[in-house]
Amino acid sequence: MKIKEIYDFLNALSPFSLQESWDNSGLILGNMEDEFNNLAITLDLDLEFLESLENGALIITHHPLIFSGLKKINFDSYATKLLPIMIKKDLKLISMHTNIDKTHLNRYVMEKVLGFEVVNEDDFLLSGKIAPTSFDDFYKMIQEKLGLEYKKVVKCQETISSFSLTTGSGMSLLPQVKTDVFLTGDIKYHDAMEAKMKNISLIDIGHYESEVHFNTVVYAILEKYLKKNKILAIIGQNQNPFEYK
């Protein structure tokens, strides 16, 4: 199968044109006319995963290996260490980042993982409602369902009844949040100060923890298509680069 065929299939379900201006989703390594036999799906790339793949495979990742132009290839950075291996093994790479956040991943985490109905959707930002619940009980529920190994919160209310969600790193969306609590990852010190001034509670749901379901989401999208075209899919074993003690 040619890359163009599966690219067009993915583009119809989650248009790459929806990606943010700073993003680099799409075909990153390879040519649309290149052929592949096997497919691999993974949140991120690492050396061990690349070495496990057969030559000529197509990889679909969430995070793009390259975000901006490379001016030097000195084999001393994340991308430049992996690229030579990928080129030598004739591996191809498609990334689905902010486009699939908008069309599938955020909603999957909201509905399937957390078990809430989406009440409002504004681009990346999803919001939901809950019967008045103590902040502490709400946090414990979120912690359990997302498997959070740490507690990082800003508590502005004792009781909450509405929340917003953006997977990954979403604090730039704080001005759009109109709910009691905002759930997202990568919350920084000054983000917390700003949220406190706005009387919006925060729960840091982690970048990895909130996006680890990417593999499941993409495989569900492709499952029937892959079986129809007799393409073997390899699902990567995601690993959090952080360790918590």
KOLLUM-742277 format. One line per field, with one value per residue (C-alpha): residue number from 1; residue in three letters; x, z, y. Coordinates in pm, whole numbers, padded with zeros to 5 digits, m for minus. Layout:
<sites>
nunu: c(NUM	...)
voba: c(ala	...)
xx: c(X	...)
zz: c(Z	...)
yy: c(Y	...)
</sites>
This chain:
<sites>
nunu: c(1	2	3	4	5	6	7	8	9	10	11	12	13	14	15	16	17	18	19	20	21	22	23	24	25	26	27	28	29	30	31	32	33	34	35	36	37	38	39	40	41	42	43	44	45	46	47	48	49	50	51	52	53	54	55	56	57	58	59	60	61	62	63	64	65	66	67	68	69	70	71	72	73	74	75	76	77	78	79	80	81	82	83	84	85	86	87	88	89	90	91	92	93	94	95	96	97	98	99	100	101	102	103	104	105	106	107	108	109	110	111	112	113	114	115	116	117	118	119	120	121	122	123	124	125	126	127	128	129	130	131	132	133	134	135	136	137	138	139	140	141	142	143	144	145	146	147	148	149	150	151	152	153	154	155	156	157	158	159	160	161	162	163	164	165	166	167	168	169	170	171	172	173	174	175	176	177	178	179	180	181	182	183	184	185	186	187	188	189	190	191	192	193	194	195	196	197	198	199	200	201	202	203	204	205	206	207	208	209	210	211	212	213	214	215	216	217	218	219	220	221	222	223	224	225	226	227	228	229	230	231	232	233	234	235	236	237	238	239	240	241	242	243	244	245)
voba: c(met	lys	ile	lys	glu	ile	tyr	asp	phe	leu	asn	ala	leu	ser	pro	phe	ser	leu	gln	glu	ser	trp	asp	asn	ser	gly	leu	ile	leu	gly	asn	met	glu	asp	glu	phe	asn	asn	leu	ala	ile	thr	leu	asp	leu	asp	leu	glu	phe	leu	glu	ser	leu	glu	asn	gly	ala	leu	ile	ile	thr	his	his	pro	leu	ile	phe	ser	gly	leu	lys	lys	ile	asn	phe	asp	ser	tyr	ala	thr	lys	leu	leu	pro	ile	met	ile	lys	lys	asp	leu	lys	leu	ile	ser	met	his	thr	asn	ile	asp	lys	thr	his	leu	asn	arg	tyr	val	met	glu	lys	val	leu	gly	phe	glu	val	val	asn	glu	asp	asp	phe	leu	leu	ser	gly	lys	ile	ala	pro	thr	ser	phe	asp	asp	phe	tyr	lys	met	ile	gln	glu	lys	leu	gly	leu	glu	tyr	lys	lys	val	val	lys	cys	gln	glu	thr	ile	ser	ser	phe	ser	leu	thr	thr	gly	ser	gly	met	ser	leu	leu	pro	gln	val	lys	thr	asp	val	phe	leu	thr	gly	asp	ile	lys	tyr	his	asp	ala	met	glu	ala	lys	met	lys	asn	ile	ser	leu	ile	asp	ile	gly	his	tyr	glu	ser	glu	val	his	phe	asn	thr	val	val	tyr	ala	ile	leu	glu	lys	tyr	leu	lys	lys	asn	lys	ile	leu	ala	ile	ile	gly	gln	asn	gln	asn	pro	phe	glu	tyr	lys)
xx: c(00000	00116	00140	m00095	m00381	m00370	m00285	m00602	m00805	m00672	m00712	m01081	m01140	m00911	m00810	m00447	m00560	m00706	m00362	m00236	m00006	00292	00232	00401	00147	00131	00389	00723	00949	00892	00710	00340	00428	00636	00495	00477	00365	00353	00219	00324	00126	00289	00265	00637	00947	01250	01554	01425	01096	01265	01506	01212	01047	01093	01252	01006	00736	00510	00489	00204	00291	00109	00400	00593	00959	01039	00852	01061	01334	01659	01968	02218	02226	02491	02334	02315	01944	01626	01534	01882	01969	01661	01651	01961	01818	01484	01643	01871	01570	01356	01094	00819	00653	00312	00223	m00129	m00100	m00328	m00562	m00651	m00664	m00950	m01135	m01087	m00843	m00994	m01342	m01219	m01060	m01369	m01624	m01451	m01184	m01348	m01705	m01854	m02076	m01942	m02171	m01980	m01694	m01482	m01191	m00953	m01162	m01432	m01655	m01883	m02107	m02123	m02362	m02220	m01920	m01636	m01317	m01125	m01366	m01360	m00981	m00968	m01195	m00982	m00665	m00796	m00928	m00614	m00369	m00203	00099	00124	m00103	m00065	m00372	m00491	m00797	m01018	m01354	m01463	m01746	m01748	m02021	m01852	m01514	m01316	m01067	m00781	m00533	m00162	m00048	m00346	m00287	m00287	m00663	m00719	m00878	m01152	m01231	m01570	m01600	m01509	m01214	m00975	m00807	m00491	m00120	00211	00076	00348	00388	00267	m00022	m00131	m00108	m00319	m00583	m00604	m00669	m00951	m01091	m01053	m00931	m00674	m00592	m00270	m00360	m00014	00094	00169	m00118	m00378	m00247	m00141	m00469	m00355	m00263	m00608	m00783	m00585	m00611	m00989	m01003	m00792	m00892	m01144	m00933	m00622	m00803	m00962	m00620	m00442	m00197	m00033	m00044	00211	00104	00386	00426	00419	00660	00643	00984	00919	00954	00761	00870)
zz: c(00000	m00074	00205	00016	00053	00432	00459	00268	00488	00807	00662	00593	00959	01125	00873	00901	00809	01161	01320	01493	01302	01521	01479	01233	01184	00859	00663	00825	00682	00350	00026	m00055	m00325	m00089	m00013	00324	00451	00827	01045	01393	01622	01919	02128	02089	01936	02112	02009	02141	01954	01625	01651	01697	01367	01034	00754	00548	00815	00846	01192	01317	01624	01824	01888	01576	01580	01418	01519	01348	01085	01157	01085	01208	01226	01487	01630	01974	02002	02032	01664	01512	01707	01573	01213	01088	01221	01055	00721	00729	00795	00536	00801	00721	00970	00993	01301	01416	01687	01736	01459	01638	01973	01830	01651	01869	02164	02391	02347	02409	02739	02844	02754	02762	03027	03266	03185	03139	02868	02664	02733	02526	02278	02168	01951	02203	02507	02623	02923	03135	03437	03756	04051	04321	04455	04689	04509	04699	04595	04234	04233	04377	04100	03831	03992	03989	03632	03484	03706	03836	04056	04197	04320	04167	04207	04262	04486	04468	04567	04817	04591	04212	03956	03621	03465	03143	02987	02739	02709	02685	02757	02751	02989	02700	02690	03043	02920	02755	03064	03219	03457	03822	03740	03446	03382	03168	03187	03219	03458	03552	03854	03684	03527	03876	03997	03704	03760	04128	04043	03813	04086	03862	04024	03840	03831	03651	03469	03319	02958	02927	03148	02951	02606	02664	02505	02160	02051	02142	01963	01639	01628	01672	01377	01158	01271	00997	00731	00828	00834	00497	00346	00539	00709	01033	01310	01590	01897	02087	02462	02576	02849	03064	03059	03418	03732	04045	04398)
yy: c(00000	00353	00609	00839	00589	00570	00940	01028	00792	00955	01304	01239	01145	01397	01666	01769	02121	02149	02150	02462	02700	02604	02230	01992	01714	01520	01322	01403	01134	00960	01028	00992	00739	00522	00177	00002	m00338	m00294	m00014	00096	00326	00498	00813	00892	00742	00597	00392	00061	00093	00186	m00105	m00345	m00248	m00419	m00218	m00015	00019	00323	00478	00697	00905	01167	01400	01508	01411	01746	02061	02328	02337	02152	02363	02107	01728	01662	01345	01506	01585	01379	01413	01390	01074	00895	01019	00829	00502	00572	00659	00354	00129	00310	00393	00643	00876	01041	01246	01329	01590	01889	01775	01451	01630	01835	01557	01249	01241	01507	01362	01006	01104	01300	01034	00695	00746	00991	00892	01241	01383	01673	01970	02223	02199	02493	02379	02212	02299	02057	02125	01911	01926	01724	01718	01949	01761	01848	01942	01675	01397	01516	01514	01160	01038	01204	01072	00716	00720	00876	00690	01006	00934	01285	01561	01907	02126	02482	02474	02782	02630	02366	02251	02227	02157	02225	02155	02198	01959	01978	01691	01761	02116	02353	02642	02889	02827	02957	03285	03074	02867	02949	02654	02589	02363	02325	01989	01994	01911	02095	02359	02609	02838	03155	02965	02870	03230	03350	03084	03170	03535	03422	03194	02889	02569	02357	01988	01893	01571	01530	01549	01178	01063	01258	01158	00798	00683	00800	00447	00316	00601	00567	00189	00214	00453	00224	m00125	m00210	m00038	m00235	m00570	m00498	m00424	m00703	m00467	m00575	m00313	m00295	m00098	00070	00034	00396	00499	00809	00985	01102	00896	00995	00913)
</sites>
